[in-house]
Amino acid sequence: MKVNMKMLLEEDLDWFVEQMQKVRAFSVLSHKELKHVVSQMRSFHFRAGTTIVSQGEQANLFFIVHEGEVEVSVKKFFFGERQVAILNPGDFFGESALVSDSKRNATVTAKTDTSCFVLLKPSFNFMLKQNPLFKQNMKVVFSRRKLQLKNA
């Protein structure tokens, strides 16, 4: 299912904001802040097997899995790739590189046909500056995922 964001925003913005509030990353944002974030999002569809982001590339997008399943993997020296996590609807990725202003530290691949809501780096950074609790939550997630990658 492709989500027409423009149509969604026009028809039922409050419903969509309510759904986004269920996403752990956005649960600390006010209704007004969520409306702003939602207005900046776009929806993208990825076929199963598609690499969504690659380890080592520049980062400018934050993703929320809407439908489907994605695999997070890392390359470790000469040992090939190791699976780190499977993400499902409501999970998110891409925050680590945006929070640390670094390159992608993992590869994310669509395991099934997947749709994601995507937020550009400037909008994500705006929310980090706007809401200290959101920034703190993202730092906690970043630290936890950094440790997870290190132990992979």
Phi and psi restraints in degrees (value plus and minus 20) as a CYANA .aco file:
   2 LYS   PHI    -110.5   -70.5
   2 LYS   PSI     118.9   158.9
   3 VAL   PHI    -122.7   -82.7
   3 VAL   PSI     102.6   142.6
   4 ASN   PHI    -107.5   -67.5
   4 ASN   PSI      79.3   119.3
   5 MET   PHI     -80.9   -40.9
   5 MET   PSI     -61.2   -21.2
   6 LYS   PHI     -80.9   -40.9
   6 LYS   PSI     -66.2   -26.2
   7 MET   PHI     -83.7   -43.7
   7 MET   PSI     -62.7   -22.7
   8 LEU   PHI     -81.8   -41.8
   8 LEU   PSI     -63.9   -23.9
   9 LEU   PHI     -84.2   -44.2
   9 LEU   PSI     -58.7   -18.7
  10 GLU   PHI     -92.3   -52.3
  10 GLU   PSI     -58.4   -18.4
  11 GLU   PHI    -105.9   -65.9
  11 GLU   PSI     -63.0   -23.0
  12 ASP   PHI    -171.7  -131.7
  12 ASP   PSI      41.8    81.8
  13 LEU   PHI     -79.7   -39.7
  13 LEU   PSI     -61.5   -21.5
  14 ASP   PHI     -83.1   -43.1
  14 ASP   PSI     -59.5   -19.5
  15 TRP   PHI     -82.5   -42.5
  15 TRP   PSI     -64.9   -24.9
  16 PHE   PHI     -86.3   -46.3
  16 PHE   PSI     -60.7   -20.7
  17 VAL   PHI     -80.0   -40.0
  17 VAL   PSI     -62.2   -22.2
  18 GLU   PHI     -81.0   -41.0
  18 GLU   PSI     -61.2   -21.2
  19 GLN   PHI     -85.6   -45.6
  19 GLN   PSI     -60.1   -20.1
  20 MET   PHI     -88.2   -48.2
  20 MET   PSI     -49.2    -9.2
  21 GLN   PHI     -85.1   -45.1
  21 GLN   PSI     -42.6    -2.6
  22 LYS   PHI     -97.1   -57.1
  22 LYS   PSI     -37.3     2.7
  23 VAL   PHI     -95.6   -55.6
  23 VAL   PSI     101.6   141.6
  24 ARG   PHI     -67.2   -27.2
  24 ARG   PSI     -60.9   -20.9
  25 ALA   PHI     -81.3   -41.3
  25 ALA   PSI     -52.8   -12.8
  26 PHE   PHI    -123.5   -83.5
  26 PHE   PSI     -19.8    20.2
  27 SER   PHI     -83.7   -43.7
  27 SER   PSI     -40.0     0.0
  28 VAL   PHI    -111.1   -71.1
  28 VAL   PSI     -24.4    15.6
  29 LEU   PHI    -105.8   -65.8
  29 LEU   PSI     127.2   167.2
  30 SER   PHI     -91.6   -51.6
  30 SER   PSI     145.9   185.9
  31 HIS   PHI     -78.3   -38.3
  31 HIS   PSI     -62.1   -22.1
  32 LYS   PHI     -84.3   -44.3
  32 LYS   PSI     -63.6   -23.6
  33 GLU   PHI     -85.0   -45.0
  33 GLU   PSI     -60.5   -20.5
  34 LEU   PHI     -83.3   -43.3
  34 LEU   PSI     -61.5   -21.5
  35 LYS   PHI     -78.8   -38.8
  35 LYS   PSI     -61.4   -21.4
  36 HIS   PHI     -83.0   -43.0
  36 HIS   PSI     -68.1   -28.1
  37 VAL   PHI     -80.9   -40.9
  37 VAL   PSI     -67.5   -27.5
  38 VAL   PHI     -80.0   -40.0
  38 VAL   PSI     -59.1   -19.1
  39 SER   PHI     -85.8   -45.8
  39 SER   PSI     -39.7     0.3
  40 GLN   PHI    -113.2   -73.2
  40 GLN   PSI     -31.6     8.4
  41 MET   PHI    -100.6   -60.6
  41 MET   PSI     134.7   174.7
  42 ARG   PHI    -151.0  -111.0
  42 ARG   PSI     137.4   177.4
  43 SER   PHI    -129.2   -89.2
  43 SER   PSI     115.9   155.9
  44 PHE   PHI    -150.7  -110.7
  44 PHE   PSI     126.9   166.9
  45 HIS   PHI    -133.6   -93.6
  45 HIS   PSI     117.2   157.2
  46 PHE   PHI    -146.4  -106.4
  46 PHE   PSI     112.1   152.1
  47 ARG   PHI     -95.2   -55.2
  47 ARG   PSI     132.6   172.6
  48 ALA   PHI     -72.4   -32.4
  48 ALA   PSI     114.7   154.7
  49 GLY   PHI      72.9   112.9
  49 GLY   PSI     -30.1     9.9
  50 THR   PHI     -95.6   -55.6
  50 THR   PSI     112.9   152.9
  51 THR   PHI     -99.6   -59.6
  51 THR   PSI     100.3   140.3
  52 ILE   PHI    -105.2   -65.2
  52 ILE   PSI     -67.9   -27.9
  53 VAL   PHI    -156.9  -116.9
  53 VAL   PSI     130.9   170.9
  54 SER   PHI    -136.2   -96.2
  54 SER   PSI     118.4   158.4
  55 GLN   PHI     -75.6   -35.6
  55 GLN   PSI     112.4   152.4
  56 GLY   PHI      75.5   115.5
  56 GLY   PSI     -32.5     7.5
  57 GLU   PHI    -104.0   -64.0
  57 GLU   PSI     140.5   180.5
  58 GLN   PHI     -85.8   -45.8
  58 GLN   PSI     126.6   166.6
  59 ALA   PHI    -131.0   -91.0
  59 ALA   PSI     112.7   152.7
  60 ASN   PHI    -165.0  -125.0
  60 ASN   PSI      -8.8    31.2
  61 LEU   PHI    -155.5  -115.5
  61 LEU   PSI     126.0   166.0
  62 PHE   PHI    -135.2   -95.2
  62 PHE   PSI     115.4   155.4
  63 PHE   PHI    -140.2  -100.2
  63 PHE   PSI     122.4   162.4
  64 ILE   PHI    -143.1  -103.1
  64 ILE   PSI     104.1   144.1
  65 VAL   PHI     -91.7   -51.7
  65 VAL   PSI     102.8   142.8
  66 HIS   PHI    -116.2   -76.2
  66 HIS   PSI     -69.0   -29.0
  67 GLU   PHI    -160.0  -120.0
  67 GLU   PSI     127.2   167.2
  68 GLY   PHI      78.9   118.9
  68 GLY   PSI    -183.0  -143.0
  69 GLU   PHI    -165.8  -125.8
  69 GLU   PSI     116.1   156.1
  70 VAL   PHI    -143.3  -103.3
  70 VAL   PSI     132.0   172.0
  71 GLU   PHI    -130.3   -90.3
  71 GLU   PSI     113.6   153.6
  72 VAL   PHI    -124.3   -84.3
  72 VAL   PSI     107.7   147.7
  73 SER   PHI    -158.8  -118.8
  73 SER   PSI     137.8   177.8
  74 VAL   PHI    -150.8  -110.8
  74 VAL   PSI     127.9   167.9
  75 LYS   PHI    -110.2   -70.2
  75 LYS   PSI     109.8   149.8
  76 LYS   PHI    -138.8   -98.8
  76 LYS   PSI      81.4   121.4
  77 PHE   PHI      28.8    68.8
  77 PHE   PSI    -143.0  -103.0
  78 PHE   PHI    -119.7   -79.7
  78 PHE   PSI     -11.6    28.4
  79 PHE   PHI    -107.8   -67.8
  79 PHE   PSI     -14.0    26.0
  80 GLY   PHI      60.3   100.3
  80 GLY   PSI    -184.4  -144.4
  81 GLU   PHI    -113.0   -73.0
  81 GLU   PSI     125.7   165.7
  82 ARG   PHI    -144.1  -104.1
  82 ARG   PSI     114.7   154.7
  83 GLN   PHI     -92.0   -52.0
  83 GLN   PSI     112.5   152.5
  84 VAL   PHI    -125.9   -85.9
  84 VAL   PSI     -58.0   -18.0
  85 ALA   PHI    -181.4  -141.4
  85 ALA   PSI     139.7   179.7
  86 ILE   PHI    -137.1   -97.1
  86 ILE   PSI     108.1   148.1
  87 LEU   PHI    -130.7   -90.7
  87 LEU   PSI     121.5   161.5
  88 ASN   PHI    -141.1  -101.1
  88 ASN   PSI     156.9   196.9
  89 PRO   PHI     -71.0   -31.0
  89 PRO   PSI     113.4   153.4
  90 GLY   PHI      75.9   115.9
  90 GLY   PSI     -40.5    -0.5
  91 ASP   PHI     -99.3   -59.3
  91 ASP   PSI     141.7   181.7
  92 PHE   PHI    -156.7  -116.7
  92 PHE   PSI     143.0   183.0
  93 PHE   PHI    -174.3  -134.3
  93 PHE   PSI     144.3   184.3
  94 GLY   PHI      80.9   120.9
  94 GLY   PSI     -28.6    11.4
  95 GLU   PHI     -90.4   -50.4
  95 GLU   PSI     -52.9   -12.9
  96 SER   PHI     -79.1   -39.1
  96 SER   PSI     -69.1   -29.1
  97 ALA   PHI     -87.4   -47.4
  97 ALA   PSI     -51.7   -11.7
  98 LEU   PHI     -95.7   -55.7
  98 LEU   PSI     -60.8   -20.8
  99 VAL   PHI     -86.5   -46.5
  99 VAL   PSI     -61.6   -21.6
 100 SER   PHI    -111.9   -71.9
 100 SER   PSI     -23.6    16.4
 101 ASP   PHI      32.6    72.6
 101 ASP   PSI      29.2    69.2
 102 SER   PHI    -148.1  -108.1
 102 SER   PSI    -194.8  -154.8
 103 LYS   PHI    -100.2   -60.2
 103 LYS   PSI     144.2   184.2
 104 ARG   PHI     -79.6   -39.6
 104 ARG   PSI     114.1   154.1
 105 ASN   PHI    -123.1   -83.1
 105 ASN   PSI     -13.0    27.0
 106 ALA   PHI    -176.3  -136.3
 106 ALA   PSI     142.6   182.6
 107 THR   PHI    -123.7   -83.7
 107 THR   PSI     117.4   157.4
 108 VAL   PHI    -141.5  -101.5
 108 VAL   PSI     105.8   145.8
 109 THR   PHI    -144.9  -104.9
 109 THR   PSI     118.7   158.7
 110 ALA   PHI     -91.2   -51.2
 110 ALA   PSI      99.0   139.0
 111 LYS   PHI    -100.2   -60.2
 111 LYS   PSI     -52.5   -12.5
 112 THR   PHI    -149.2  -109.2
 112 THR   PSI     152.8   192.8
 113 ASP   PHI     -77.1   -37.1
 113 ASP   PSI     109.7   149.7
 114 THR   PHI    -155.6  -115.6
 114 THR   PSI     122.5   162.5
 115 SER   PHI    -140.8  -100.8
 115 SER   PSI     121.7   161.7
 116 CYS   PHI    -151.2  -111.2
 116 CYS   PSI     125.4   165.4
 117 PHE   PHI    -109.0   -69.0
 117 PHE   PSI     115.5   155.5
 118 VAL   PHI    -144.1  -104.1
 118 VAL   PSI     116.9   156.9
 119 LEU   PHI    -142.5  -102.5
 119 LEU   PSI     110.7   150.7
 120 LEU   PHI     -91.2   -51.2
 120 LEU   PSI     132.7   172.7
 121 LYS   PHI     -72.0   -32.0
 121 LYS   PSI     -65.9   -25.9
 122 PRO   PHI     -79.4   -39.4
 122 PRO   PSI     -58.7   -18.7
 123 SER   PHI     -89.8   -49.8
 123 SER   PSI     -59.9   -19.9
 124 PHE   PHI     -83.0   -43.0
 124 PHE   PSI     -66.7   -26.7
 125 ASN   PHI     -84.6   -44.6
 125 ASN   PSI     -54.3   -14.3
 126 PHE   PHI     -79.2   -39.2
 126 PHE   PSI     -63.7   -23.7
 127 MET   PHI     -88.2   -48.2
 127 MET   PSI     -54.9   -14.9
 128 LEU   PHI     -80.8   -40.8
 128 LEU   PSI     -61.0   -21.0
 129 LYS   PHI     -95.5   -55.5
 129 LYS   PSI     -55.0   -15.0
 130 GLN   PHI     -92.6   -52.6
 130 GLN   PSI     -57.5   -17.5
 131 ASN   PHI    -148.2  -108.2
 131 ASN   PSI      84.8   124.8
 132 PRO   PHI     -78.9   -38.9
 132 PRO   PSI     -52.9   -12.9
 133 LEU   PHI     -89.3   -49.3
 133 LEU   PSI     -59.4   -19.4
 134 PHE   PHI     -81.3   -41.3
 134 PHE   PSI     -64.8   -24.8
 135 LYS   PHI     -81.0   -41.0
 135 LYS   PSI     -64.5   -24.5
 136 GLN   PHI     -82.7   -42.7
 136 GLN   PSI     -63.5   -23.5
 137 ASN   PHI     -80.2   -40.2
 137 ASN   PSI     -62.7   -22.7
 138 MET   PHI     -85.6   -45.6
 138 MET   PSI     -56.3   -16.3
 139 LYS   PHI     -87.0   -47.0
 139 LYS   PSI     -58.4   -18.4
 140 VAL   PHI     -84.7   -44.7
 140 VAL   PSI     -65.8   -25.8
 141 VAL   PHI     -81.9   -41.9
 141 VAL   PSI     -63.9   -23.9
 142 PHE   PHI     -78.3   -38.3
 142 PHE   PSI     -67.4   -27.4
 143 SER   PHI     -83.0   -43.0
 143 SER   PSI     -62.8   -22.8
 144 ARG   PHI     -84.4   -44.4
 144 ARG   PSI     -63.0   -23.0
 145 ARG   PHI     -91.8   -51.8
 145 ARG   PSI     -53.2   -13.2
 146 LYS   PHI     -81.8   -41.8
 146 LYS   PSI     -63.1   -23.1
 147 LEU   PHI     -85.1   -45.1
 147 LEU   PSI     -61.5   -21.5
 148 GLN   PHI     -80.0   -40.0
 148 GLN   PSI     -62.3   -22.3
 149 LEU   PHI     -88.4   -48.4
 149 LEU   PSI     -59.3   -19.3
 150 LYS   PHI     -82.8   -42.8
 150 LYS   PSI     -57.5   -17.5
 151 ASN   PHI    -104.0   -64.0
 151 ASN   PSI     -25.0    15.0
